[in-house]
């Protein structure tokens, strides 16, 4: 609990330690924001009243990549980004996790289980967990915080571990340049949501709290599926009208799924929902949109993935979301079309045609 | 009622007549869609079962512009557009309105009253009205259908006139190319909403019905204010994260206003709400976004309006929405910032700064 003002046992001379797992784009920018804090003009003491600046450790397991990051403070994964000197890069040093009272999980969802299984025995029982990953694990259909809890198997007789998520429209290259952005800090524990809000807030990054962790994680995962569909429209040069219709109808179907699973519909109409969806559908930088665009132009999925160095979360997520739609009996025509294009060889143009040719009807949202 | 299959008194040899008022972008594309119908491959009989193809008249009052449109079938207002031969262009011929059983009002909102006042005495008592304009009249704070009703002053002892709106994400240049799009046909009279749906539907234009005419008109008007703010961000090169946050927070505040006025929140989260908002914020073609972009780059409002041939609806609408926010006591910080930038000389960068620096809090949507 050392990150909270005035309450931690190590307050004073010792600094709280935050470990960031993963050196993908979100790992890099998360570490930079936490360590260097507000580099946009205002002092950290102003934007984070009462909070001691934490010590930030970036954990990596790829020795080659992490070694280069440690030496050059740069990464081919995020051109133009410079890792602040304050961030310590640890290569495959799992023992260092014993110091961390907060752990930010920035590992692609389909690798999260194996990473946490490897680290599990080093993780403190009182360490809070913040997930910034966006996806649903295949087969288990668990959200990131659920699958981390599944791995940790905490003692049910202890106080529950603080778990939260940080999500929103965050093109990493823009965060790296300190361009204005917003995110949602969500936790079933309101106090922990406020902790996340406080440690990540800067003058250029505005963070709102939300208690609907389920909705925020679902929105972050499902928007990548719609983002692939948006890319398909781009590949077909379908235009803004079509893409905006897709955004609205896609939002309706992911909000329907969320409601069926017990999430708050408002979450989907907020920053972590429609906000993140808008960036995913319209920013040319998004990997999911780019993947869809390649498919829309006629490229094969395997060919696109082979030439893309980063994980395209939406591809695996599409399988999981289709499974959830079936389990909760929710009609998700756009997700079904993306699934058919990705895995069953449906021609993208025919997929669009099917969506447009459905029976004329009244609008139903959520 | 001659537009409805098998029910009109003039069915048979005579065709129903639809008059489209206005030769701006939406007037042009509305007339083309109604007259030529489905030019995307499928026959009209297939996409509009049982509906007689109507006779479409395009009403204009600017003799010079209408004369050129009539002769060349083209317009400087919509490069690349060709008006189908079936559409008759009538220049200042108000008497022809006596034939029309449906009237599409495609006049900028701040001119709608004067146009309808001039035409009032020619309009049939049984003519249905479809508004495609997006705005709120200054001073009266009336929506387009309200202000048309205010001008018509129909006999309260007769059956109420059929009134509806057609709205959605519709960049006119894309409609002119028959690119896929969706719209909402809204009317308090569900049968009339279905009539609008039927006469405008084609294989590339998918129309949903909605009974929340208030919400659809409010969403169409207010999104232009947020579109100006999106342009300001573009002018400041703030990035996609910022613009998507604006979209989400803007959506929240216009949905709040709508709910306070009695509209259905879902309307704002659908095609006529967030769909239209997305196109307005992200398409480079939008006039409201372009206006904001000019302001963000430092241009004065007067200079931008002087060099822009078309009406920028959002400028006048911002005044009306601010008045509505005060009347209904709704907090609309983005609208207030746009109002201050447009009319009170607030520096755009300072406006953004104020929005970002508001007290950290929980997310509240709708």
Interface residues (C-beta under 8 A of the other chain):
Chain A: X168 X169 X170 X171 X174 X175 X177 X179 X180 X181 X182 X184 X197 X198 X201 X203 X204 X206 X207 X208 X209 X210 X238 X239 X240 X241 X242 X243 X244 X245 X247 X248 X249 X251 X252 X255 X266 X267 X269 X270 X271 X273 X274 X275 X276 X278 X279 X281 X282 X283 X285 X352 X356 X357 X358 X360 X361 X362 X363 X365 X366
Chain B: X168 X169 X170 X171 X174 X175 X177 X179 X180 X181 X182 X184 X197 X198 X201 X203 X204 X206 X207 X208 X209 X210 X238 X239 X240 X241 X242 X243 X244 X245 X247 X248 X249 X251 X252 X255 X266 X267 X269 X270 X271 X273 X274 X275 X276 X278 X279 X281 X282 X283 X285 X352 X356 X357 X358 X360 X361 X362 X363 X365 X366
